[in-house]
Amino acid sequence: DLTSNVNTSASYCELCGYGYVTIVISNPYEGADMINMTVVEDLGSSGLVYDNSAPNSIQYRLNGIPTAGPAPTGAGSVLTLNLGGLTHDWAQENNINDLEITFAVRRPRPTA
């Protein structure tokens, strides 16, 4: 199990439309495979939500190589990325040292 704590106190972005967030997961250990992974990203405190209508709304890179991957599940500010098939199939032929996930976000319009 891997748990990470993100410090966004030094991050700020004001969006007029959509923007992109990138998560980078690095594995510096030989013999420790990055397979059967699930990534959960909670954007709640940022006020942003996933924007599947933006161009290239989700992109994956394994060791810097663009790779097709699954669409996120969940809604609103909590995204779940079930990467089991993606990382397992790729790991059969390559060692995964870096996984980058870039996804589109937007700030919801205020409700009146």
C-alpha positions as CSV (number, residue, x, y, z in Angstrom):
1,D,0.0,0.0,0.0
2,L,1.1,3.5,-0.8
3,T,-0.3,6.6,0.8
4,S,0.8,10.0,-0.2
5,N,0.1,13.4,1.4
6,V,0.0,16.3,-1.1
7,N,1.0,19.7,0.1
8,T,-0.8,22.2,-2.0
9,S,-0.2,25.2,0.3
10,A,2.2,26.6,-2.2
11,S,0.0,25.9,-5.2
12,Y,-2.6,28.3,-6.7
13,C,-4.4,28.4,-10.0
14,E,-7.3,30.6,-11.0
15,L,-9.1,29.0,-14.0
16,C,-11.2,30.8,-16.5
17,G,-11.9,27.6,-18.4
18,Y,-10.1,24.3,-17.9
19,G,-6.6,23.5,-16.8
20,Y,-4.5,20.3,-16.2
21,V,-3.2,18.6,-13.1
22,T,-0.4,16.0,-13.3
23,I,0.3,13.3,-10.8
24,V,3.8,11.7,-10.9
25,I,4.4,8.4,-9.2
26,S,8.0,7.3,-9.2
27,N,9.4,3.9,-8.1
28,P,13.1,4.0,-7.2
29,Y,13.3,0.3,-6.1
30,E,14.4,-2.5,-8.3
31,G,12.2,-5.6,-7.9
32,A,9.2,-3.7,-6.6
33,D,6.7,-3.8,-9.4
34,M,4.1,-1.0,-9.9
35,I,1.2,-3.2,-10.8
36,N,-2.5,-3.5,-9.8
37,M,-2.6,0.1,-8.7
38,T,-5.6,2.3,-7.9
39,V,-5.1,6.0,-7.6
40,V,-7.7,8.2,-5.8
41,E,-7.4,11.9,-6.2
42,D,-9.6,14.1,-4.0
43,L,-9.7,17.7,-5.4
44,G,-12.2,18.8,-2.8
45,S,-10.2,21.4,-1.0
46,S,-9.1,23.0,-4.3
47,G,-12.6,23.6,-5.5
48,L,-11.8,21.9,-8.8
49,V,-13.6,19.0,-10.6
50,Y,-12.5,16.7,-13.4
51,D,-13.5,18.0,-16.8
52,N,-14.1,15.2,-19.3
53,S,-15.1,17.7,-22.0
54,A,-11.7,19.3,-22.2
55,P,-9.3,18.3,-25.0
56,N,-7.2,15.3,-23.9
57,S,-9.1,15.1,-20.7
58,I,-6.9,12.3,-19.4
59,Q,-3.4,11.2,-20.5
60,Y,-1.0,8.5,-19.2
61,R,2.7,8.2,-19.6
62,L,4.7,5.1,-18.4
63,N,8.4,5.8,-18.3
64,G,7.7,8.9,-20.4
65,I,6.0,7.0,-23.2
66,P,2.3,8.0,-23.9
67,T,0.1,5.1,-23.2
68,A,-3.7,4.6,-23.4
69,G,-5.4,4.1,-20.1
70,P,-8.8,3.9,-18.5
71,A,-11.2,6.8,-17.9
72,P,-11.6,7.8,-14.3
73,T,-14.6,6.6,-12.3
74,G,-16.2,8.7,-9.6
75,A,-17.8,12.1,-10.0
76,G,-17.2,15.7,-9.0
77,S,-14.0,16.3,-7.1
78,V,-13.1,12.6,-6.3
79,L,-11.5,10.7,-9.1
80,T,-10.7,7.0,-9.0
81,L,-8.2,5.5,-11.5
82,N,-8.2,1.7,-11.6
83,L,-4.8,1.0,-13.2
84,G,-4.6,-2.7,-12.6
85,G,-4.8,-3.7,-16.3
86,L,-2.7,-0.8,-17.5
87,T,0.2,-1.3,-15.2
88,H,0.1,-5.1,-15.1
89,D,0.1,-5.5,-18.9
90,W,2.9,-3.0,-19.4
91,A,5.0,-4.4,-16.5
92,Q,5.1,-7.8,-18.3
93,E,7.5,-6.4,-20.8
94,N,9.0,-3.3,-19.1
95,N,10.0,-2.1,-15.7
96,I,7.8,0.8,-14.7
97,N,9.8,3.4,-12.9
98,D,7.6,6.5,-13.5
99,L,3.8,6.8,-14.0
100,E,2.4,10.2,-15.0
101,I,-1.3,10.9,-15.0
102,T,-2.5,14.2,-16.4
103,F,-6.2,15.1,-16.3
104,A,-8.3,18.2,-17.1
105,V,-10.0,20.2,-14.3
106,R,-12.3,23.2,-14.1
107,R,-13.9,25.2,-11.4
108,P,-17.7,24.6,-11.3
109,R,-20.0,27.5,-12.0
110,P,-21.6,28.8,-8.8
111,T,-25.2,27.9,-8.3
112,A,-27.7,30.7,-7.6
